[in-house]
Amino acid sequence: MSFVVETRTVDGRPTAVGSAGSYTLVVDRPVEAGGGGLGFNGGQLLCLAVAGCVSNDLFREADAMGITLHRVAVRVSGGFAGDPAVSTPISYGVELSGDAPQERLRDLVAHVDRIAEIPNSLRAGTEVSLDAMNLTSTA
């Protein structure tokens, strides 16, 4: 599966609307960094990508194993350090309840940790490249 996402700033400010097809969210910088403080910053989105992937995969894989999940919470911690700043190690925890014995639930979480696309992409060091620029000067 491939897809394209995009951000577009609002009123010439750092606040932007991120979109993927018909889905949107707000991206922004904290107020103290010159933004409006109205949405997720990039680091939060990176951690949210991990959380969203793990959560979605838990439901997909539970269904394949015949397990019904009642509640899933994924908490991700991360940060940035250095100059230029790069991600510090990311860690996550899972809390869930489901209609299977604890051993099967533990196996489910371990299985998802092995196969989840976003954590595995980060672990493998996915290449990121700038492939286009469209610049307009108003100077």
HULINSUL-V368335 format. One record per pair of residues at least 12 apart in sequence whose C-alpha atoms are under 10 Angstrom apart, sorted by the first residue. I is the first residue (numbers start at 1). J is the second residue. If there is no record, write none. Layout:
i: {I/I}
j: {J/J}
//
This chain:
i: {3/3/4/4/4/5/5/5/5/5/5/6/6/6/6/6/7/7/7/7/7/7/8/8/9/9/9/10/13/13/13/13/13/14/14/14/14/14/14/14/14/14/15/15/15/15/15/15/15/15/15/15/15/15/16/16/16/16/16/16/17/18/25/25/26/26/26/26/27/27/27/27/27/27/28/28/28/29/29/43/43/43/43/43/44/44/44/44/46/46/46/46/46/46/46/47/47/47/47/47/47/47/47/47/47/48/48/48/48/49/49/49/49/50/50/50/50/50/50/50/50/50/50/50/50/50/50/51/51/51/51/51/51/51/51/51/51/52/52/52/52/52/53/53/53/53/53/53/54/54/54/54/54/54/54/54/54/54/54/54/54/54/55/55/55/55/55/55/55/55/55/56/56/56/57/57/57/57/57/57/57/57/58/58/58/58/58/58/58/58/58/58/58/59/59/59/59/60/61/61/61/61/61/62/62/62/62/62/62/62/65/65/65/66/66/67/67/67/67/67/67/67/68/68/68/68/69/69/69/69/69/69/70/70/70/70/71/71/71/71/72/72/72/72/72/73/73/73/73/73/74/74/74/74/74/75/75/75/75/75/76/76/76/76/76/77/77/77/77/77/78/78/78/90/90/90/91/92/92/93/94/95/96}
j: {20/21/19/20/21/18/19/20/21/23/24/18/19/20/21/24/19/20/24/25/26/27/26/27/26/27/28/26/28/29/34/35/36/27/28/29/30/34/35/36/37/38/27/28/29/30/34/35/36/37/38/39/40/41/28/29/36/38/39/40/39/40/39/40/38/39/40/41/39/40/41/42/44/45/40/41/42/41/42/78/79/80/86/87/76/77/78/79/76/78/79/87/90/118/122/75/76/77/78/79/90/91/92/118/119/74/75/76/77/76/117/118/119/74/75/76/77/90/91/92/116/117/118/119/120/121/122/73/74/75/76/77/92/93/94/118/119/73/74/75/76/118/74/112/116/117/118/119/72/73/74/92/93/94/109/112/113/115/116/117/118/119/72/73/74/75/94/96/109/112/116/72/112/116/108/109/111/112/113/115/116/117/72/94/96/105/108/109/110/111/112/113/116/71/72/108/112/112/108/109/111/112/115/98/100/104/105/108/109/112/100/104/108/99/100/98/99/100/101/104/105/108/97/98/99/100/96/97/98/99/100/105/96/97/98/99/95/96/97/98/94/95/96/97/98/93/94/95/96/97/92/93/94/95/96/91/92/93/94/95/90/91/92/93/94/89/90/91/92/93/90/91/92/119/122/123/119/113/119/109/109/109/109}
//
